[in-house]
Amino acid sequence: MDVNTTLAASAIVQEILWAAGVFFLVYLIGYSTFQFLAVATGASELYRRRREARYRNRTELDCHVPVSILVPAHNEGVTIVSSVRSLLSLDYSLFEVVVVDDGSTDDTSQRLIEAFNLHAIDRPIRRQVPCREAEAVYFGRSGRVSITLVRKVNGGKADALNMGINAARFPYFICIDADSVLQRDSLTEIVAPVIEDDSVVAVGGLVRPSNGVSFKDGQIGRHSMPRKVIPAMQVLEYDRSFLSARILFDQFNGNLIISGAFGLFRKDLVIAAGGYDVGTVGEDMEIVTRLHVFCRVNGIDYKIRYAPDAICWTQAPETLGDLVRQRRRWHRGLLECMVKHARICCNPRFGLVGSISYLYFLVYELLSPVIEIAGLAITALAALFGYINLPFMLMFLAIYAIFGAVMSLTAFASRVQTRDLSISAADMFRALYLSVLEVTVLRFFMSFARMTALFGYRRLAGGWESLKRSSIEVE
């Protein structure tokens, strides 16, 4: 290769690296700006709510919105009884519990039958949304709360939720995971937006990892950071995600996702929209996005809200393998939803949902693993050609790590303080160094894991997560 060819190749590489540098600078500035605005908005909203709660004279309403709590379950024998028992302690006067056993091969149904003295009944279930057939229906009562157990042919979580909708008696339903626990006031808090505004068709609650937490009479008995590193880092990640982005999107009715672990929906509208999509692994995001589309196309006045004081505690994966499998599944669901509802992207008909929410999930959620790994590859290429300014790169990475850690700690501290949770100095120190570890190590590792979600995702559509469960401390 002659000198001119070498110089030309070097110039091309320099142009590529310069263009890549500009792109990544704009990408990081956009992401950092969004995170700053989101966390600042979230923290401000939490403190505003706390001040109002101090001076507002809250009285119990004589009339409550009737709610059906749907608990889809598959091989949840370890946690199902504690989860249902926690629901019975909710401070709410008019609700029912509907457990759907989706073809479990363990003792999920038997444990429920024995724990709550359920008995078989001959009850036809009208299929208003499609689902696999029921094999048996059991019914019982615990105090004023009715408990229905439907055993059905295995069809996946979305199919189980559709069965729950068909079996539910009340006009609103809440879906929660079988390994989750609600705080005593969670139902009251998540229903509040519906009572305040009858155009609200769905409400998302706050989800927090239950690892390291025990419960007594629907209240937190003991609260500490999980001992294991993987779930401890997820505590910081959950707080940052649920405090920041969802509160910010809530300001303009732009939330595209309500966690499958805890969400409230108006039943008739979900039925009109066709129920949950049994062909996707991300049924929670897909149904919310579809409600946006359905309401706007049909000219229905609607709001999809987020209630940060309605708290659900759920088990976070405790091993790296389980975490990888969970996040790969989530990313497959995100991909399916983005593709299925691509028409709303930058479509004026869908307002800020299409121009802000969709673009955020597309660029900073779906494509972020590709962009971040490409950034590492570009850095390696620059090093190969000797174009890296090492001191500048190290300074840039340090600023990125510190910024990310500050955002995580702000969200974590805001949530702890506004909920009057006690935390030890040791836990605060762990949160400090784990926030850096989560941003600099776990995030990039999970980027590689999420990249693999693009391969073979349809093979697992409609299935269940296979994660190791541990018993929940509920008294």
N, C-alpha and C positions, 0 to 999 in steps of 0.2 A: 504494500500500500504506500503510495507516494505521499509527499508532504501535503500537497493540496487536498488530497482526499481525506487525510487525517484531520486537517484543519476544518474542512467542510463538515465532517462527522462530529467534530468537537463543537462546532457552532450549532449544529442541529440539536445535540444533546443539551447545550446551554439554553437554547430556546425552549425545549421541552421542559427542562427543570424550572426555568423562569415562569412559564405558563402554569406549571403545576404548583409552584410556590404561591402565585397569585390566587389560584383556585382554593388551595388549602387555607390561605390567610382569610379569604372572604368566608369560607365555610366555617372556620373556627370563630371568627368575629360574629357571624350570624348566630351560631350555636351558643356562644358565651353570652351574647346580648339577650337571647331568649331565656336562657337559664337565670340570668340576673333578674330580668323583669318578672319571671315566673316565681322565683323564690321570694323576691321582695313583695310581690302581690300576695302570695300565699301567706307569708308571715304577717303582713299587715291585716289581711282578712281574719286570720285566727285571733289576733289581739283585739280587733274590733268586735268580734263575736264574744270574746271573753268579757270585755267591758260592758257590752250590752246585757250579757247574762247576769252581771252583778246588780244592775239597776232595774232590770225588767222584772216585773211581778208576774211570774209564770203560774198560771192556774191550770189545773187539769180540765180538759174538755169532757163534757158529758157524752159527746158523740165522737167515736173514733172511726177512721176509715177501715172497713173490714179488709183484712190481708190474709192471703194464703202463703205460707212459707214452704217453698219447694226445696226438697233436699235430694238431688240425684245422687245415687250411690252405686258403686261397683267394687266389690271386695273391700268394703270399709268396716269389717267386723271389729277392728281394733278401736276405731274412733266413733262409730255411729251412735252408740248409746250415750256417750258423754256429750256429743254434739246436740242430740235431741233433748237431753236433759237440760242443757244450758238454755235452750229455747223456751222451756217451760217456766223459767224464772224471769222472762222478759216482763218489763213493767208496761203492759199494754192489755187492754180489756177485750179486744175482739180480733182473734186470729186463730188459724188452724195450721197444723203441720201435716204436710203431705210428703212422705218419703217414697221415692221410686227406686226400687232395687232392679237395676238393669242387668239381669242375668248373672248375678254374682255366683261364684263357685265356692265361696267360703260361707261362714255362718252369719252374714250380715242380717238377713231377715229373721233368723231364729233368735238372735240376741235381742232384736227389737221386740219380737213377739213375747219373749219371756220377761223382758225388763218392764214393759208397759202393759202386759196382760191383754194383748190384742187378740181378736177372734175373727175367724173368716166370715165374710158376708157375701151375699149374692148381689153385687151392685154393678149394673151396666155403666160403662163409661163412654160418653158421646165423644167421638173423634172430630173435634172442630179444627184441629191441626193434625197433620199426618204423623203417625208413630207406629211402632211395632205393637203387636197384640199383648194384652194383659193375660197373665197366667192365673193370678189369684189376687184378691183384695182383702185386706185385714183392717179392722177398725177398733178403736178403743178411746178411752178418755183418761186424761190426767188432770183432775180438778175441772176447771172450766174450759180446758183446751182439748179439742178433738185431734186425734192422731190417726191418719190413714196411711197404710202401707200398701203399695201396689208392686207386685212382683210381675215382671214382664220379660219378654224375649230380648236378649241383648241387641242393642242398636246404636250404642254410643251415647255420649253425654247430651248432645242436642236432642236426640230421640227421646231420652229419658225426661228432659225438660218439657218437651211437647206433651208427653204423657201426663206430666204433672199439671200442665195448663189445662188439659182435658179433664183431669180429676178434680181440679180446684173449684171451690164453691163461691169464692169471693171475687169482687171486681178488680182487685189489685193483687199482684203476686210478687213475692220476693224469692229470688233464687240464691242459695248459699251452697258452698261445698260441704261435703260430709265430714271433712276434717276441720271445720271452722267453728268458732264460738263467737256469739254476739254478746256485747255488753248489755246490761240491764236496760239502758235507755236507748239502745241502738234503733229499735223499731220506731219509737216515738220520734227520734231525730230524723230518720230517713223518710218518714211520712209527712213531716212538717211542711216541706215545700209543696206537697199536694194540697194540704189544707189551706196554705197561703195563696195558692194560685191554681185554679182548676184547669189551666191549660198545660200543666206539667204532666207529661206522659211517661217519664222515666226519671229515676234518681239513682245516682251512684253513691256508694258509701266508701269510707276509708278502710283500706285493708292493711293490717300490720302483722308481721310474723309473731306467732304465739310461742316460739321457742324461747325458753327462759321465763315464761309467764305462767302463773297459776291463778285460778278463778274460784271465788266463793260467793254464792248467792248472786251470780250475774255481775259481780264487780271484780276488779283486779285485786288478787290477794298478795301476790309477790311479783315484782317487775324488775328485771335486770337484763343486761345484754347477754345473749346466748354465749355459752362457754366456747362452743366450736367456732372457728374462724369463718367458715362459709356462711352459716346462717346469720352471724353477727354482721357481716358485710351487707347482707341483704336487708337488715334492719335499716341501715343508712340509705340504701338504694330505694327501698319502698318509701321511706319518709320524703326523700327528695322528689320522687316521682309523683306521689299522691298529694304532697303539699304544693308543689310548684305548678306543673303543667296543667293539672286538672282544675285547680282553682282559677288559673289564668283563662283557660278555655271557657270556664263557666261564666265569665264576664260577658261573653258574646254568644252564648248558646252554641258553643263550638265543640263540646266533648264528643269524640267519636267512639269512645270505649267506656263501658261500665264493667268493672271486673266481674267475672263469673262467680267470684267468691261471695259477692254481696251487691245486689242491685234490686231496685223496685221498678215494676212495670205496670202499666194499665192494660189489663188482660184483653179487652175488646179490640184495642188498637193492634196489639201484637197478633191476635188472631186474624184481623183484617189484613195485616201485612204478610200472613202466611206462616207465622210461627218461626221457630229456630230452623236454620238450614242444616239438615243432617249430613250434608256433603262437605262440610268444612270442619277443620280442627280449631278454628277460632270463632266459635259460635257467639261468644260474648261481644266481640267487636262488630261482627257482621250484623247482628240484630240491631245494634244501636245505629250503625251507619244506614241500614235499611230503613229504620224509622225516620231518620232525617230525610231520606229520599222519598219515602212514601208520603210523609206529611207535606213536604214542599210540592211534590207533583200533584197532590190532590187538594192543595190549598187549605190544609188544616192548620189552624193556629196551635202551635205546640212549643213546649220548652223541655229540654233535657238538662236536668240540674245535677249538681254535685253537692253532697252534704258531708263536709269534713268532720262533723261531730258525731256522725253515725259510724261506729267503729266495729269492724269485724276482725277477729284474730284468727289467722290461718297458719298452718304449719308450712314453714319454708324448708326446701330441701337441705339436708344436712351433709350430703356428700357432693363432691364435684361432679361425679357421674350423673346423679339425679338432677343437679342444677343444669347441666348441659342438655339433658333430655328435655327438661321443662322449657328451657329457652329456645331450643330448636323447634319445639312444638308451637310456642308462641309466635315465632318468626314465620313459620309456615302459615299460621292463621292470618298474620298481618299481610303476607304476600297475597293470599287468596282474596282477602277483603279489598286490598288496593286494586287488584286486577278486576274483580267483580264490579266494583263501583268506580271505575276509572272515569266515568263520564262526569262526575262531579268536580273533577280537578279544574280549577280556574273557571268554572262555569258560573256566570253571573246569576243564574237561576238559583244557585245554592249559597249565594252570599259569602260570608266569611268562612263558612264551613268548607267550601271548595277552595278558596283562595289562601286561607291560613292553615286551618286544621289539616286538610288533606295534604297540602304541601309539606307541612312539618312532619307528618308521619311518613310521607314518601321519602323525603331527603334525610331527615335526622333519625329516623327509626329503621325503615326498610333498607335504605341504601347505605346507612352508616357503616355497617361492617365492610362493605366493598370499598368505601371511601377511605376508611381508616387503614385497612390492609394495603390498599394502593399507596397510601401515604408512607407506610413502612417500606414498601418496595421502591418507591421514588427516593427515599432517604438512602437505601442501600445502593441504588444506582448512582446517586450523587457521591457517595463515599468511594465507589469504585473508580469514578473519574476524578476524584480529588477536589470536588466542588463544595464540600461541606465546611462550613465555618463552625468548628466544634464548640468554642465557647458560646457562640450565639445559639446553637442548637440546644445545648444543655440549659442555658438560661430560659429559652422558650419552653422546654419541657418542664422546667421547675415552675414557671409561672402557670402553665396549664394545670399541673398537679395541685399547686396551692389554691388556685381558683376553684377547681373542682372540689377539693377538700373543704374549702370554706362554704361552698354552696351546700354540701352534704351536712356539715356540722350546723349550719344555720337552720336547715329544715329539721334536723334531729332535735336541736335545743328548743326550737319553737314548739314542736309537738310535745316534748316532755313538759315544758313549763305551762303551756296553755291547758294541758289536761291534768295538771297538779300531780304528776308522777314523780316519785322520788328516784334518784339515781345516785349511785355511789361515785366517789372520786375515781376509783379504779375503773368503773365503767366509762366514765367520761374520758379518761386517759386512753382506754381501748378504742373508744369512738374516734379519738383524735388521730391515732396512727392507722387505724383501719380505714378511715376515710381516704387517706393518701394511698394505701394499698389497693383499695377498691378502684380508685381512678386510674392508677398507673399499671396495675397488674391484672386484676380481675377483668376490667373492662376490655382490655386488648385480647385476653384469652377468650372471653365470651364472644368477641367479634369473629374470631376464627370458628368458634362453635356455631354461631348463627349463620355463617357463610354456608355451612354444610346443610342448612335447612332448605336450601334451594334445590336439593337433590332428593327425589323420591318422596316429596311431601304428600302426594295424592295417595300413596300406598297406605298411609295411616289415617286418612280422613275418617272422621266419625268414631274413632277409637277413644280409649281412656288412657290417661297418664298412668304409668306404672312406677310409682314412687314409694319408697319405704316409709311407712307410717309408724308413729309412736303414740302412746296413749296421752290424752290431754288431761291435765290436772284440773278437774272440776269438782267442787264440793257443793 
